[in-house]
Amino acid sequence: MNKHWPLAFGVLGVIFGITIATAMSLKDNQPETEAIHYHAGFQVYVDNELQDFADLKYMKQDPCGDKHEVTASLAEEQLEKAHLHDVIGDVVHVHREQATWEDLFQNMEYDLPDEALIVYVDGALAEGDALKQEIRPDERVIFFFGTNTDIEDKLADGVTLDRIHEIEQRSEDCGRQ
């Protein structure tokens, strides 16, 4: 019976080696997540009323950019795309490529109104489906749902670049490697 021990150890060694090689291969095949972290400002008006997203229910609760796990679930990857945190409801944090405004509202679990939608991006009227547009660094977007008046005044009161950069400085260690 003792003469089978070397064979058993050899087989276990081969199995162990294959397991390690497979694990390393899978790790190497994981898409590299670039260190993406930028911000954009936004506001939402529904029938002339500015929506307040500075509530914990809209915030990402765990530390952003946390990389404790090698792989993230689809839900975690979705949440990393675009989110709010630090009880700041007018500056979005983006951590993934191709994050859209629709991703942000999905992640906040905010049901968008069905009423007419007009969107201004950096002070100019947006064309196409602005919710499906990628969020760009330092972009300032205002969504108008329903009936809204005094649009020019609301545009003048939008999130400023200074505000975006202020929030960026407060959270500079978030997601930065």
N, C-alpha and C positions, 0 to 999 in steps of 0.2 A: 504494500500500500504506500509506503514511503517513496517508491520510485515514481509515483504519479504526482508528487508535490511539485517538482520542477516544471512539469507540463502545465499543471494548474496555475502556478505563478506566472508562467509565460503567457497563458491565455488571458489571465487577469491583466497582465501588463499591456497586452495588445488592446484589450477592451478599454482600459484606462487611457491609453494613448489615443485611440480613435475618439473617445469621448472628449478629451482635451482639444484635439485638433478640430473636431466639429464645433465645439463651443467657441473656439478662437475664430473659426471661419464665420460663424453666425455673427459674432461681435464685429468682425471686420466688414460684414455685409450690411450692418446697420447704417442707415443714412446718417451722415455726419450732420449734426445740428449746429449751424454756424451761430456764433454769438451775435444774434440780432437783438437789438434793443433800441427802439426809438419811440417817439411820442408824437401825438397829434391832438389837436383840440377839437371839441365838438359841442354842439348844443342841439336840443330838440325842442321845438315849439309845437304844441297841439292846440289849435284854436286860440292862438295868442298867449298861451300859457307855457312858460319855460318849465320844462321837466327837470326835476331835481334827482340826479343820480348819485348824490353823495350820501347814500344810505348803505349800510352793511349788506343788505340783500343783493346789491349790485356788484359787490366787491369780490375779487378773488381772495380767498382766505389764507391759502398757504403762501409761503415766501416765493415770490416769483423768481424764475431762473434757477430754482433748486434742482440740482442734478444728482440726487442721491440714488436714483434708479438708472440702470443702464438703458432700459427700454420703458417707454411711457405708453399708457393705454391710449386708445383713440380719443377718449374723452379728455384725458390730460393734454394731449397734443392739441385738441381743439381749443381748450381753455388757454393754452399758451399763445395761440395766435394773436388774440387781442382781448384785453381785459382792463379792468379798473382795480386800483387798490389804494390803500392809505386813506380811505374815505374822501377821495378826490373824485368828483363826479363829472369833470369836464375835460380831462386829459386821459387819453387811451394809451396803454402800454402795449407795444407790439413786439413779439418775440419769435415770429415765424414769417417766412416769406409768403407772399400772396395772401396775407390777411386782409379781409374785406370789412366794410362797415357792417355788413350782414352778420359776419362772424362775431363782431362785438356785441350786437344786440342779442344774438343767440346765446352767447356766453353770459350775458347779464340776465337772461331769461326774461327779457322785456318784449312783450307782445306789441309789435308795431301796429299803429292804427291803420285801418283800411282806407281812410280818407285820402283825398288827393295829396300828392307829395311833390314838393318843390325843394330843391337842394341847391345851396350855394357853396362853392369850394373856393377858398381864398378870395371871397368877395365877388366871384363871378358865378352866374347861373350855370349849373352843371347840366350836361347833356347825357342822355342815356340813363341806364339804371344805376344811379349813384350808390345804391346799397351794395351792388356787386363790384363796385370799383375798389381797387386795392387802396389801403390806407398808406399814405406817403408820409415820410418824416416831416414834421413841422407843419403839416397840412392843417387848415382850419376850416371846419365844415359846419354848416347849420342846416338842419333838416326842419322843414315846415310841413306839418300835416294839418289837414282841415282848412279852416278859414283863418287867415292871418292878415293883420293890417300893420302899418308902420314897419314894413320890411327893412327899409334903409336904416331906421333907428336900431332895429335888432341886429343888423349886420355890423353897425358901428359898435355895438355892445358885445360882440362876439369874443371868443377866446383869442387872446393876443399871443404873438410869438414870445413876448416877455413872460407871460404866464406859463406857456409850454416849457420854456427854458428854466423857469423857476422850479417847476415840478421835476424836471429832468435832474436838476442839481440836488434836490431833496432825495431822489431815489437813485443816485448815480451808482451805488453798489448793487442795485437790483439787476440781476442778470448779467452783470459785467464780469468777465473772467480775467 
